[in-house]
Structure formats: C-alpha cells, structure tokens
C-alpha cells in the first residue's frame, strides 16, 4: 500500500466497522425484535412481518430510518467499491488504466449514492403524503 492510500484505507476499515454495527442493528430490529423485544413496536408497528406495506410506510415516515439507510448505503458503497479498486490494483494495470478505472468506480459510486439517497428521501415523502 502506498502512503497516500493510508487515509483511504483507514476510511475503508471504518466503513467496515460502520457496516458491521448498522447491519447488526438492522438485522436485530427487522428480524429479531419480536423475539428479543429490544425496541417494542419499532420493527412491526402495525403487526405482521417487517416487509408488510404498512410497516414499510411506518418506517419510511421516521427520519431516523432514512438517515440510517443513507449512512449504511454510503458505508457499503465506499467499502465495496474501494475494495474492488484495491483488487483491480493488485492485478498491476498500467497507470492510465488504473486512473480510468478509479474515475469510473468513483462516478458509479456517486451515481448509486445519489440514486439510493433519492429513493430513501422519496419513500419518506410518499409515506408522509396524505392518502386520498
């Protein structure tokens, strides 16, 4: 690893830790909450499965869930795409190819982040809209 990659590697490790914590929280609230009763009513406020539409809408109305999903998305994209970049770097491509691939990965990552963030915010907007 080159010295200039050290801050990115540190962020890669931090992103991995964030993913571990947030994904553990997600799995607990969505799939074990009824068994463990950690946060009563959080996962299934309307009763039933976490993926029932009423429960999805209820979570989408909470700004905390929106922020949670956006942070998880950012950490997951950075961790995965930086890991992909490092795997490609191990193949010793020419510097020009590496710069091009790095730029492409950055553009794809930013595009996916914008799309995912837009989806989370739009889901909240739709969930808060009055029903007819």
N, CA, C and O atoms as a GROMACS GRO file, in nm:
protein
  528
    1UNK      N    1   0.084  -0.117   0.000
    1UNK     CA    2   0.000   0.000   0.000
    1UNK      C    3   0.090   0.124   0.000
    1UNK      O    4   0.185   0.135   0.076
    2UNK      N    5   0.054   0.215  -0.088
    2UNK     CA    6   0.129   0.341  -0.091
    2UNK      C    7   0.084   0.430   0.023
    2UNK      O    8  -0.028   0.420   0.073
    3UNK      N    9   0.177   0.519   0.063
    3UNK     CA   10   0.149   0.605   0.178
    3UNK      C   11   0.028   0.696   0.152
    3UNK      O   12  -0.046   0.726   0.246
    4UNK      N   13   0.008   0.738   0.028
    4UNK     CA   14  -0.104   0.828   0.001
    4UNK      C   15  -0.239   0.755   0.010
    4UNK      O   16  -0.344   0.820   0.018
    5UNK      N   17  -0.236   0.622   0.008
    5UNK     CA   18  -0.360   0.544   0.022
    5UNK      C   19  -0.398   0.518   0.167
    5UNK      O   20  -0.507   0.466   0.194
    6UNK      N   21  -0.311   0.552   0.262
    6UNK     CA   22  -0.337   0.523   0.403
    6UNK      C   23  -0.467   0.585   0.454
    6UNK      O   24  -0.543   0.516   0.521
    7UNK      N   25  -0.497   0.714   0.426
    7UNK     CA   26  -0.626   0.768   0.474
    7UNK      C   27  -0.746   0.695   0.414
    7UNK      O   28  -0.846   0.672   0.483
    8UNK      N   29  -0.738   0.658   0.287
    8UNK     CA   30  -0.849   0.584   0.225
    8UNK      C   31  -0.863   0.446   0.288
    8UNK      O   32  -0.975   0.398   0.309
    9UNK      N   33  -0.750   0.382   0.318
    9UNK     CA   34  -0.755   0.251   0.382
    9UNK      C   35  -0.817   0.263   0.520
    9UNK      O   36  -0.896   0.177   0.561
   10UNK      N   37  -0.783   0.370   0.593
   10UNK     CA   38  -0.842   0.392   0.725
   10UNK      C   39  -0.993   0.409   0.712
   10UNK      O   40  -1.068   0.351   0.791
   11UNK      N   41  -1.038   0.487   0.614
   11UNK     CA   42  -1.182   0.503   0.592
   11UNK      C   43  -1.247   0.371   0.550
   11UNK      O   44  -1.362   0.345   0.584
   12UNK      N   45  -1.173   0.288   0.477
   12UNK     CA   46  -1.222   0.156   0.437
   12UNK      C   47  -1.249   0.071   0.560
   12UNK      O   48  -1.353   0.005   0.568
   13UNK      N   49  -1.158   0.071   0.654
   13UNK     CA   50  -1.175  -0.005   0.778
   13UNK      C   51  -1.290   0.053   0.861
   13UNK      O   52  -1.372  -0.022   0.914
   14UNK      N   53  -1.296   0.185   0.872
   14UNK     CA   54  -1.405   0.249   0.947
   14UNK      C   55  -1.540   0.216   0.883
   14UNK      O   56  -1.637   0.188   0.953
   15UNK      N   57  -1.545   0.218   0.750
   15UNK     CA   58  -1.669   0.184   0.680
   15UNK      C   59  -1.709   0.040   0.710
   15UNK      O   60  -1.828   0.011   0.727
   16UNK      N   61  -1.612  -0.049   0.717
   16UNK     CA   62  -1.642  -0.188   0.751
   16UNK      C   63  -1.701  -0.201   0.890
   16UNK      O   64  -1.794  -0.279   0.912
   17UNK      N   65  -1.647  -0.125   0.985
   17UNK     CA   66  -1.700  -0.126   1.122
   17UNK      C   67  -1.841  -0.068   1.125
   17UNK      O   68  -1.929  -0.123   1.192
   18UNK      N   69  -1.862   0.041   1.053
   18UNK     CA   70  -1.996   0.102   1.045
   18UNK      C   71  -2.096   0.003   0.986
   18UNK      O   72  -2.208  -0.010   1.035
   19UNK      N   73  -2.056  -0.067   0.880
   19UNK     CA   74  -2.144  -0.168   0.820
   19UNK      C   75  -2.177  -0.276   0.921
   19UNK      O   76  -2.293  -0.316   0.933
   20UNK      N   77  -2.077  -0.324   0.993
   20UNK     CA   78  -2.099  -0.429   1.092
   20UNK      C   79  -2.201  -0.384   1.197
   20UNK      O   80  -2.293  -0.458   1.230
   21UNK      N   81  -2.184  -0.263   1.249
   21UNK     CA   82  -2.274  -0.213   1.353
   21UNK      C   83  -2.415  -0.189   1.297
   21UNK      O   84  -2.513  -0.236   1.355
   22UNK      N   85  -2.423  -0.116   1.185
   22UNK     CA   86  -2.555  -0.082   1.132
   22UNK      C   87  -2.629  -0.204   1.078
   22UNK      O   88  -2.750  -0.215   1.095
   23UNK      N   89  -2.559  -0.295   1.014
   23UNK     CA   90  -2.624  -0.415   0.963
   23UNK      C   91  -2.669  -0.504   1.078
   23UNK      O   92  -2.774  -0.569   1.070
   24UNK      N   93  -2.592  -0.509   1.186
   24UNK     CA   94  -2.634  -0.584   1.305
   24UNK      C   95  -2.761  -0.523   1.364
   24UNK      O   96  -2.854  -0.594   1.401
   25UNK      N   97  -2.764  -0.390   1.371
   25UNK     CA   98  -2.884  -0.322   1.420
   25UNK      C   99  -3.003  -0.350   1.329
   25UNK      O  100  -3.113  -0.378   1.377
   26UNK      N  101  -2.981  -0.343   1.199
   26UNK     CA  102  -3.088  -0.368   1.103
   26UNK      C  103  -3.144  -0.509   1.119
   26UNK      O  104  -3.265  -0.529   1.125
   27UNK      N  105  -3.054  -0.607   1.125
   27UNK     CA  106  -3.098  -0.746   1.136
   27UNK      C  107  -3.173  -0.769   1.268
   27UNK      O  108  -3.272  -0.842   1.272
   28UNK      N  109  -3.126  -0.707   1.375
   28UNK     CA  110  -3.191  -0.723   1.505
   28UNK      C  111  -3.330  -0.661   1.504
   28UNK      O  112  -3.427  -0.724   1.546
   29UNK      N  113  -3.340  -0.538   1.458
   29UNK     CA  114  -3.470  -0.469   1.458
   29UNK      C  115  -3.568  -0.533   1.360
   29UNK      O  116  -3.685  -0.549   1.392
   30UNK      N  117  -3.520  -0.569   1.242
   30UNK     CA  118  -3.611  -0.622   1.141
   30UNK      C  119  -3.650  -0.768   1.164
   30UNK      O  120  -3.763  -0.807   1.135
   31UNK      N  121  -3.558  -0.848   1.216
   31UNK     CA  122  -3.583  -0.992   1.219
   31UNK      C  123  -3.586  -1.054   1.358
   31UNK      O  124  -3.638  -1.164   1.374
   32UNK      N  125  -3.532  -0.986   1.458
   32UNK     CA  126  -3.529  -1.044   1.593
   32UNK      C  127  -3.602  -0.960   1.695
   32UNK      O  128  -3.608  -0.997   1.813
   33UNK      N  129  -3.657  -0.848   1.655
   33UNK     CA  130  -3.719  -0.757   1.751
   33UNK      C  131  -3.836  -0.822   1.824
   33UNK      O  132  -3.852  -0.803   1.945
   34UNK      N  133  -3.917  -0.896   1.753
   34UNK     CA  134  -4.033  -0.959   1.817
   34UNK      C  135  -3.990  -1.065   1.918
   34UNK      O  136  -4.060  -1.090   2.017
   35UNK      N  137  -3.875  -1.128   1.893
   35UNK     CA  138  -3.824  -1.231   1.984
   35UNK      C  139  -3.754  -1.168   2.104
   35UNK      O  140  -3.777  -1.207   2.218
   36UNK      N  141  -3.667  -1.068   2.077
   36UNK     CA  142  -3.586  -1.008   2.182
   36UNK      C  143  -3.654  -0.891   2.252
   36UNK      O  144  -3.616  -0.855   2.363
   37UNK      N  145  -3.754  -0.831   2.188
   37UNK     CA  146  -3.825  -0.714   2.242
   37UNK      C  147  -3.729  -0.602   2.282
   37UNK      O  148  -3.744  -0.541   2.387
   38UNK      N  149  -3.630  -0.577   2.196
   38UNK     CA  150  -3.532  -0.472   2.223
   38UNK      C  151  -3.596  -0.334   2.207
   38UNK      O  152  -3.580  -0.247   2.293
   39UNK      N  153  -3.666  -0.317   2.099
   39UNK     CA  154  -3.733  -0.189   2.073
   39UNK      C  155  -3.878  -0.219   2.037
   39UNK      O  156  -3.913  -0.226   1.920
   40UNK      N  157  -3.961  -0.237   2.138
   40UNK     CA  158  -4.100  -0.276   2.111
   40UNK      C  159  -4.169  -0.183   2.013
   40UNK      O  160  -4.166  -0.061   2.027
   41UNK      N  161  -4.230  -0.244   1.913
   41UNK     CA  162  -4.306  -0.167   1.815
   41UNK      C  163  -4.224  -0.104   1.704
   41UNK      O  164  -4.282  -0.051   1.610
   42UNK      N  165  -4.092  -0.110   1.713
   42UNK     CA  166  -4.010  -0.043   1.612
   42UNK      C  167  -4.016  -0.115   1.478
   42UNK      O  168  -4.036  -0.052   1.374
   43UNK      N  169  -3.999  -0.246   1.481
   43UNK     CA  170  -3.992  -0.320   1.355
   43UNK      C  171  -4.129  -0.339   1.292
   43UNK      O  172  -4.145  -0.324   1.171
   44UNK      N  173  -4.226  -0.371   1.372
   44UNK     CA  174  -4.358  -0.401   1.317
   44UNK      C  175  -4.465  -0.323   1.392
   44UNK      O  176  -4.544  -0.382   1.467
   45UNK      N  177  -4.470  -0.192   1.373
   45UNK     CA  178  -4.567  -0.110   1.446
   45UNK      C  179  -4.712  -0.147   1.415
   45UNK      O  180  -4.800  -0.126   1.498
   46UNK      N  181  -4.735  -0.200   1.299
   46UNK     CA  182  -4.871  -0.235   1.260
   46UNK      C  183  -4.897  -0.384   1.280
   46UNK      O  184  -5.003  -0.434   1.242
   47UNK      N  185  -4.802  -0.457   1.338
   47UNK     CA  186  -4.813  -0.602   1.349
   47UNK      C  187  -4.773  -0.666   1.218
   47UNK      O  188  -4.762  -0.597   1.116
   48UNK      N  189  -4.750  -0.794   1.219
   48UNK     CA  190  -4.713  -0.864   1.097
   48UNK      C  191  -4.565  -0.859   1.068
   48UNK      O  192  -4.484  -0.825   1.155
   49UNK      N  193  -4.530  -0.892   0.945
   49UNK     CA  194  -4.390  -0.902   0.904
   49UNK      C  195  -4.331  -0.763   0.878
   49UNK      O  196  -4.403  -0.669   0.845
   50UNK      N  197  -4.197  -0.750   0.893
   50UNK     CA  198  -4.132  -0.622   0.867
   50UNK      C  199  -4.151  -0.573   0.724
   50UNK      O  200  -4.143  -0.453   0.698
   51UNK      N  201  -4.176  -0.666   0.630
   51UNK     CA  202  -4.190  -0.623   0.491
   51UNK      C  203  -4.335  -0.596   0.451
   51UNK      O  204  -4.362  -0.563   0.335
   52UNK      N  205  -4.428  -0.608   0.545
   52UNK     CA  206  -4.566  -0.570   0.515
   52UNK      C  207  -4.571  -0.421   0.484
   52UNK      O  208  -4.501  -0.342   0.547
   53UNK      N  209  -4.652  -0.383   0.387
   53UNK     CA  210  -4.654  -0.246   0.338
   53UNK      C  211  -4.676  -0.143   0.449
   53UNK      O  212  -4.612  -0.038   0.450
   54UNK      N  213  -4.765  -0.172   0.541
   54UNK     CA  214  -4.792  -0.077   0.650
   54UNK      C  215  -4.666  -0.054   0.734
   54UNK      O  216  -4.642   0.057   0.781
   55UNK      N  217  -4.588  -0.156   0.753
   55UNK     CA  218  -4.465  -0.143   0.831
   55UNK      C  219  -4.358  -0.069   0.753
   55UNK      O  220  -4.282   0.010   0.810
   56UNK      N  221  -4.350  -0.093   0.624
   56UNK     CA  222  -4.254  -0.022   0.540
   56UNK      C  223  -4.286   0.128   0.541
   56UNK      O  224  -4.196   0.211   0.556
   57UNK      N  225  -4.413   0.161   0.526
   57UNK     CA  226  -4.455   0.302   0.528
   57UNK      C  227  -4.428   0.364   0.664
   57UNK      O  228  -4.383   0.478   0.673
   58UNK      N  229  -4.455   0.290   0.769
   58UNK     CA  230  -4.432   0.342   0.904
   58UNK      C  231  -4.283   0.374   0.927
   58UNK      O  232  -4.251   0.478   0.984
   59UNK      N  233  -4.195   0.287   0.882
   59UNK     CA  234  -4.051   0.313   0.895
   59UNK      C  235  -4.008   0.429   0.807
   59UNK      O  236  -3.925   0.510   0.847
   60UNK      N  237  -4.064   0.437   0.688
   60UNK     CA  238  -4.027   0.544   0.595
   60UNK      C  239  -4.065   0.681   0.650
   60UNK      O  240  -4.003   0.781   0.612
   61UNK      N  241  -4.164   0.688   0.736
   61UNK     CA  242  -4.205   0.815   0.794
   61UNK      C  243  -4.106   0.866   0.898
   61UNK      O  244  -4.105   0.985   0.930
   62UNK      N  245  -4.023   0.779   0.951
   62UNK     CA  246  -3.927   0.815   1.056
   62UNK      C  247  -3.798   0.863   0.993
   62UNK      O  248  -3.735   0.790   0.916
   63UNK      N  249  -3.756   0.986   1.024
   63UNK     CA  250  -3.634   1.042   0.968
   63UNK      C  251  -3.511   0.962   1.012
   63UNK      O  252  -3.412   0.955   0.938
   64UNK      N  253  -3.517   0.902   1.129
   64UNK     CA  254  -3.405   0.821   1.178
   64UNK      C  255  -3.376   0.703   1.086
   64UNK      O  256  -3.260   0.670   1.062
   65UNK      N  257  -3.481   0.639   1.036
   65UNK     CA  258  -3.461   0.527   0.945
   65UNK      C  259  -3.401   0.575   0.813
   65UNK      O  260  -3.316   0.507   0.755
   66UNK      N  261  -3.446   0.690   0.765
   66UNK     CA  262  -3.392   0.745   0.640
   66UNK      C  263  -3.242   0.772   0.655
   66UNK      O  264  -3.163   0.734   0.570
   67UNK      N  265  -3.205   0.839   0.763
   67UNK     CA  266  -3.063   0.868   0.789
   67UNK      C  267  -2.985   0.737   0.803
   67UNK      O  268  -2.876   0.724   0.748
   68UNK      N  269  -3.041   0.642   0.876
   68UNK     CA  270  -2.979   0.512   0.896
   68UNK      C  271  -2.948   0.446   0.761
   68UNK      O  272  -2.837   0.398   0.738
   69UNK      N  273  -3.047   0.444   0.672
   69UNK     CA  274  -3.029   0.378   0.542
   69UNK      C  275  -2.927   0.452   0.454
   69UNK      O  276  -2.850   0.389   0.382
   70UNK      N  277  -2.927   0.585   0.461
   70UNK     CA  278  -2.832   0.662   0.379
   70UNK      C  279  -2.689   0.640   0.430
   70UNK      O  280  -2.597   0.624   0.350
   71UNK      N  281  -2.670   0.638   0.560
   71UNK     CA  282  -2.537   0.612   0.616
   71UNK      C  283  -2.491   0.471   0.582
   71UNK      O  284  -2.376   0.450   0.546
   72UNK      N  285  -2.581   0.373   0.595
   72UNK     CA  286  -2.548   0.235   0.558
   72UNK      C  287  -2.514   0.225   0.410
   72UNK      O  288  -2.421   0.154   0.372
   73UNK      N  289  -2.589   0.294   0.327
   73UNK     CA  290  -2.561   0.296   0.183
   73UNK      C  291  -2.424   0.354   0.154
   73UNK      O  292  -2.347   0.297   0.077
   74UNK      N  293  -2.392   0.468   0.217
   74UNK     CA  294  -2.262   0.532   0.194
   74UNK      C  295  -2.148   0.442   0.238
   74UNK      O  296  -2.050   0.424   0.165
   75UNK      N  297  -2.161   0.384   0.356
   75UNK     CA  298  -2.054   0.296   0.407
   75UNK      C  299  -2.040   0.173   0.319
   75UNK      O  300  -1.928   0.131   0.288
   76UNK      N  301  -2.152   0.114   0.279
   76UNK     CA  302  -2.146  -0.006   0.195
   76UNK      C  303  -2.086   0.020   0.058
   76UNK      O  304  -2.004  -0.057   0.009
   77UNK      N  305  -2.127   0.131  -0.004
   77UNK     CA  306  -2.072   0.165  -0.135
   77UNK      C  307  -1.922   0.195  -0.127
   77UNK      O  308  -1.844   0.145  -0.208
   78UNK      N  309  -1.882   0.275  -0.030
   78UNK     CA  310  -1.740   0.307  -0.019
   78UNK      C  311  -1.658   0.182   0.009
   78UNK      O  312  -1.556   0.158  -0.056
   79UNK      N  313  -1.702   0.101   0.104
   79UNK     CA  314  -1.628  -0.019   0.142
   79UNK      C  315  -1.616  -0.115   0.023
   79UNK      O  316  -1.508  -0.167  -0.006
   80UNK      N  317  -1.727  -0.138  -0.043
   80UNK     CA  318  -1.728  -0.231  -0.156
   80UNK      C  319  -1.650  -0.182  -0.276
   80UNK      O  320  -1.571  -0.257  -0.334
   81UNK      N  321  -1.671  -0.057  -0.313
   81UNK     CA  322  -1.605  -0.006  -0.433
   81UNK      C  323  -1.456   0.021  -0.410
   81UNK      O  324  -1.376   0.003  -0.502
   82UNK      N  325  -1.418   0.064  -0.290
   82UNK     CA  326  -1.276   0.081  -0.261
   82UNK      C  327  -1.207  -0.056  -0.257
   82UNK      O  328  -1.093  -0.070  -0.301
   83UNK      N  329  -1.278  -0.155  -0.203
   83UNK     CA  330  -1.224  -0.291  -0.206
   83UNK      C  331  -1.207  -0.342  -0.347
   83UNK      O  332  -1.106  -0.406  -0.378
   84UNK      N  333  -1.304  -0.316  -0.434
   84UNK     CA  334  -1.294  -0.353  -0.575
   84UNK      C  335  -1.175  -0.284  -0.641
   84UNK      O  336  -1.101  -0.346  -0.717
   85UNK      N  337  -1.158  -0.156  -0.612
   85UNK     CA  338  -1.046  -0.081  -0.667
   85UNK      C  339  -0.913  -0.144  -0.624
   85UNK      O  340  -0.821  -0.155  -0.705
   86UNK      N  341  -0.904  -0.184  -0.498
   86UNK     CA  342  -0.780  -0.246  -0.450
   86UNK      C  343  -0.756  -0.382  -0.514
   86UNK      O  344  -0.641  -0.418  -0.542
   87UNK      N  345  -0.861  -0.458  -0.537
   87UNK     CA  346  -0.845  -0.587  -0.604
   87UNK      C  347  -0.793  -0.566  -0.746
   87UNK      O  348  -0.702  -0.636  -0.790
   88UNK      N  349  -0.851  -0.468  -0.816
   88UNK     CA  350  -0.805  -0.437  -0.952
   88UNK      C  351  -0.661  -0.388  -0.948
   88UNK      O  352  -0.581  -0.423  -1.035
   89UNK      N  353  -0.627  -0.309  -0.847
   89UNK     CA  354  -0.490  -0.257  -0.834
   89UNK      C  355  -0.390  -0.370  -0.816
   89UNK      O  356  -0.276  -0.359  -0.862
   90UNK      N  357  -0.429  -0.478  -0.750
   90UNK     CA  358  -0.342  -0.594  -0.731
   90UNK      C  359  -0.308  -0.662  -0.863
   90UNK      O  360  -0.210  -0.737  -0.870
   91UNK      N  361  -0.386  -0.640  -0.965
   91UNK     CA  362  -0.360  -0.700  -1.097
   91UNK      C  363  -0.255  -0.624  -1.176
   91UNK      O  364  -0.220  -0.663  -1.287
   92UNK      N  365  -0.204  -0.515  -1.119
   92UNK     CA  366  -0.099  -0.432  -1.180
   92UNK      C  367  -0.135  -0.379  -1.319
   92UNK      O  368  -0.059  -0.400  -1.414
   93UNK      N  369  -0.249  -0.311  -1.332
   93UNK     CA  370  -0.278  -0.249  -1.462
   93UNK      C  371  -0.187  -0.128  -1.482
   93UNK      O  372  -0.124  -0.080  -1.387
   94UNK      N  373  -0.181  -0.082  -1.603
   94UNK     CA  374  -0.099   0.037  -1.630
   94UNK      C  375  -0.158   0.156  -1.554
   94UNK      O  376  -0.277   0.155  -1.522
   95UNK      N  377  -0.077   0.257  -1.525
   95UNK     CA  378  -0.128   0.374  -1.451
   95UNK      C  379  -0.247   0.441  -1.519
   95UNK      O  380  -0.338   0.488  -1.451
   96UNK      N  381  -0.246   0.446  -1.651
   96UNK     CA  382  -0.359   0.507  -1.724
   96UNK      C  383  -0.487   0.428  -1.705
   96UNK      O  384  -0.594   0.486  -1.684
   97UNK      N  385  -0.476   0.296  -1.713
   97UNK     CA  386  -0.593   0.211  -1.693
   97UNK      C  387  -0.644   0.224  -1.550
   97UNK      O  388  -0.764   0.229  -1.526
   98UNK      N  389  -0.550   0.230  -1.455
   98UNK     CA  390  -0.589   0.242  -1.314
   98UNK      C  391  -0.660   0.374  -1.288
   98UNK      O  392  -0.760   0.378  -1.215
   99UNK      N  393  -0.611   0.483  -1.346
   99UNK     CA  394  -0.676   0.613  -1.329
   99UNK      C  395  -0.816   0.611  -1.390
   99UNK      O  396  -0.911   0.663  -1.331
  100UNK      N  397  -0.828   0.551  -1.506
  100UNK     CA  398  -0.959   0.542  -1.572
  100UNK      C  399  -1.056   0.460  -1.490
  100UNK      O  400  -1.171   0.499  -1.470
  101UNK      N  401  -1.010   0.344  -1.441
  101UNK     CA  402  -1.097   0.259  -1.360
  101UNK      C  403  -1.135   0.326  -1.228
  101UNK      O  404  -1.248   0.314  -1.181
  102UNK      N  405  -1.039   0.397  -1.168
  102UNK     CA  406  -1.069   0.470  -1.044
  102UNK      C  407  -1.175   0.576  -1.069
  102UNK      O  408  -1.268   0.591  -0.990
  103UNK      N  409  -1.162   0.649  -1.178
  103UNK     CA  410  -1.262   0.752  -1.212
  103UNK      C  411  -1.398   0.688  -1.238
  103UNK      O  412  -1.501   0.740  -1.195
  104UNK      N  413  -1.398   0.576  -1.309
  104UNK     CA  414  -1.523   0.506  -1.339
  104UNK      C  415  -1.590   0.456  -1.210
  104UNK      O  416  -1.711   0.471  -1.193
  105UNK      N  417  -1.510   0.398  -1.121
  105UNK     CA  418  -1.564   0.350  -0.993
  105UNK      C  419  -1.620   0.466  -0.912
  105UNK      O  420  -1.725   0.454  -0.850
  106UNK      N  421  -1.550   0.578  -0.912
  106UNK     CA  422  -1.597   0.696  -0.840
  106UNK      C  423  -1.729   0.747  -0.897
  106UNK      O  424  -1.821   0.778  -0.822
  107UNK      N  425  -1.739   0.754  -1.028
  107UNK     CA  426  -1.862   0.802  -1.092
  107UNK      C  427  -1.978   0.706  -1.064
  107UNK      O  428  -2.089   0.751  -1.032
  108UNK      N  429  -1.954   0.577  -1.076
  108UNK     CA  430  -2.059   0.478  -1.049
  108UNK      C  431  -2.102   0.486  -0.902
  108UNK      O  432  -2.221   0.483  -0.871
  109UNK      N  433  -2.004   0.495  -0.812
  109UNK     CA  434  -2.035   0.504  -0.669
  109UNK      C  435  -2.116   0.626  -0.634
  109UNK      O  436  -2.215   0.617  -0.560
  110UNK      N  437  -2.077   0.742  -0.687
  110UNK     CA  438  -2.152   0.864  -0.661
  110UNK      C  439  -2.292   0.856  -0.720
  110UNK      O  440  -2.390   0.900  -0.659
  111UNK      N  441  -2.302   0.799  -0.840
  111UNK     CA  442  -2.433   0.783  -0.903
  111UNK      C  443  -2.524   0.693  -0.822
  111UNK      O  444  -2.642   0.725  -0.802
  112UNK      N  445  -2.472   0.580  -0.774
  112UNK     CA  446  -2.552   0.490  -0.692
  112UNK      C  447  -2.590   0.553  -0.559
  112UNK      O  448  -2.700   0.531  -0.508
  113UNK      N  449  -2.498   0.633  -0.502
  113UNK     CA  450  -2.529   0.701  -0.376
  113UNK      C  451  -2.641   0.803  -0.396
  113UNK      O  452  -2.734   0.810  -0.315
  114UNK      N  453  -2.632   0.880  -0.502
  114UNK     CA  454  -2.738   0.978  -0.531
  114UNK      C  455  -2.871   0.907  -0.554
  114UNK      O  456  -2.974   0.951  -0.501
  115UNK      N  457  -2.870   0.800  -0.630
  115UNK     CA  458  -2.993   0.725  -0.657
  115UNK      C  459  -3.052   0.668  -0.528
  115UNK      O  460  -3.172   0.680  -0.505
  116UNK      N  461  -2.969   0.605  -0.446
  116UNK     CA  462  -3.017   0.546  -0.322
  116UNK      C  463  -3.068   0.651  -0.223
  116UNK      O  464  -3.170   0.629  -0.157
  117UNK      N  465  -2.998   0.763  -0.215
  117UNK     CA  466  -3.042   0.871  -0.126
  117UNK      C  467  -3.174   0.929  -0.175
  117UNK      O  468  -3.264   0.955  -0.096
  118UNK      N  469  -3.184   0.949  -0.305
  118UNK     CA  470  -3.309   0.998  -0.364
  118UNK      C  471  -3.423   0.901  -0.333
  118UNK      O  472  -3.533   0.944  -0.299
  119UNK      N  473  -3.398   0.771  -0.344
  119UNK     CA  474  -3.502   0.671  -0.317
  119UNK      C  475  -3.547   0.677  -0.171
  119UNK      O  476  -3.667   0.670  -0.142
  120UNK      N  477  -3.452   0.690  -0.078
  120UNK     CA  478  -3.487   0.696   0.065
  120UNK      C  479  -3.567   0.821   0.096
  120UNK      O  480  -3.666   0.816   0.170
  121UNK      N  481  -3.526   0.934   0.040
  121UNK     CA  482  -3.597   1.060   0.066
  121UNK      C  483  -3.735   1.058   0.000
  121UNK      O  484  -3.832   1.105   0.058
  122UNK      N  485  -3.743   1.004  -0.120
  122UNK     CA  486  -3.871   0.995  -0.190
  122UNK      C  487  -3.967   0.902  -0.116
  122UNK      O  488  -4.086   0.930  -0.106
  123UNK      N  489  -3.915   0.792  -0.064
  123UNK     CA  490  -4.000   0.699   0.013
  123UNK      C  491  -4.058   0.770   0.135
  123UNK      O  492  -4.174   0.751   0.170
  124UNK      N  493  -3.976   0.853   0.200
  124UNK     CA  494  -4.026   0.929   0.316
  124UNK      C  495  -4.132   1.029   0.272
  124UNK      O  496  -4.236   1.043   0.337
  125UNK      N  497  -4.106   1.099   0.161
  125UNK     CA  498  -4.203   1.196   0.110
  125UNK      C  499  -4.336   1.129   0.078
  125UNK      O  500  -4.442   1.182   0.112
  126UNK      N  501  -4.330   1.016   0.012
  126UNK     CA  502  -4.453   0.942  -0.024
  126UNK      C  503  -4.523   0.893   0.102
  126UNK      O  504  -4.646   0.898   0.112
  127UNK      N  505  -4.445   0.844   0.199
  127UNK     CA  506  -4.506   0.793   0.323
  127UNK      C  507  -4.573   0.903   0.404
  127UNK      O  508  -4.672   0.878   0.472
  128UNK      N  509  -4.520   1.025   0.395
  128UNK     CA  510  -4.579   1.136   0.470
  128UNK      C  511  -4.694   1.204   0.396
  128UNK      O  512  -4.768   1.281   0.456
  129UNK      N  513  -4.708   1.175   0.267
  129UNK     CA  514  -4.815   1.238   0.188
  129UNK      C  515  -4.952   1.189   0.236
  129UNK      O  516  -4.969   1.071   0.267
  130UNK      N  517  -5.047   1.279   0.242
  130UNK     CA  518  -5.182   1.236   0.284
  130UNK      C  519  -5.241   1.141   0.180
  130UNK      O  520  -5.223   1.160   0.059
  131UNK      N  521  -5.311   1.041   0.229
  131UNK     CA  522  -5.374   0.946   0.139
  131UNK      C  523  -5.511   0.998   0.098
  131UNK      O  524  -5.578   1.067   0.174
  132UNK      N  525  -5.550   0.964  -0.023
  132UNK     CA  526  -5.680   1.010  -0.074
  132UNK      C  527  -5.788   0.909  -0.051
  132UNK      O  528  -5.903   0.931  -0.087
   0.00000   0.00000   0.00000
